[in-house]
Amino acid sequence: MTSDKQAPDKPKKAAVAQSKNRDMGSALRSVYQKTVEEAVPDDLLSLLGKLD
């Protein structure tokens, strides 16, 4: 009888976990994209130029 009560919880928990994973993935992609688009400071470019 307890398995009848537990069965509906598993799909609900799985859906919540998938939603959280999707939200986390979206947040990480957003942060990564902002980082890629960020300009490199001139002083850092100057330091990198000195390595050549």
C-alpha positions as CSV (number, residue, x, y, z in Angstrom):
1,M,0.0,0.0,0.0
2,T,2.8,2.4,0.7
3,S,4.1,1.9,-2.9
4,D,0.8,3.4,-4.2
5,K,1.5,6.6,-2.3
6,Q,5.2,6.8,-3.4
7,A,4.6,6.2,-7.1
8,P,3.1,9.6,-7.9
9,D,5.9,11.4,-6.0
10,K,8.7,10.0,-8.2
11,P,7.5,11.5,-11.5
12,K,6.9,14.8,-9.8
13,K,10.3,14.8,-8.2
14,A,11.9,13.9,-11.5
15,A,10.1,16.8,-13.2
16,V,11.2,19.2,-10.5
17,A,14.8,17.9,-10.9
18,Q,14.7,18.3,-14.6
19,S,13.3,21.8,-14.3
20,K,16.1,22.8,-11.9
21,N,18.7,21.3,-14.2
22,R,17.2,23.2,-17.1
23,D,17.3,26.4,-15.1
24,M,20.9,25.9,-14.0
25,G,22.0,25.1,-17.6
26,S,20.3,28.3,-18.8
27,A,21.9,30.4,-16.1
28,L,25.4,28.9,-16.9
29,R,25.0,29.5,-20.6
30,S,23.9,33.1,-19.9
31,V,27.0,33.8,-17.7
32,Y,29.3,32.1,-20.2
33,Q,27.9,34.2,-23.1
34,K,28.3,37.4,-21.1
35,T,31.9,36.5,-20.3
36,V,32.7,35.8,-24.0
37,E,31.2,39.1,-25.0
38,E,33.1,41.0,-22.3
39,A,35.9,43.3,-23.6
40,V,39.5,42.4,-22.7
41,P,41.1,45.3,-20.7
42,D,43.8,47.2,-22.6
43,D,46.5,46.6,-19.9
44,L,45.9,42.8,-20.2
45,L,46.2,43.1,-24.0
46,S,49.5,45.0,-23.5
47,L,50.8,42.3,-21.3
48,L,49.8,39.6,-23.8
49,G,51.5,41.6,-26.6
50,K,54.8,41.6,-24.6
51,L,54.8,37.8,-24.7
52,D,55.2,37.6,-28.5
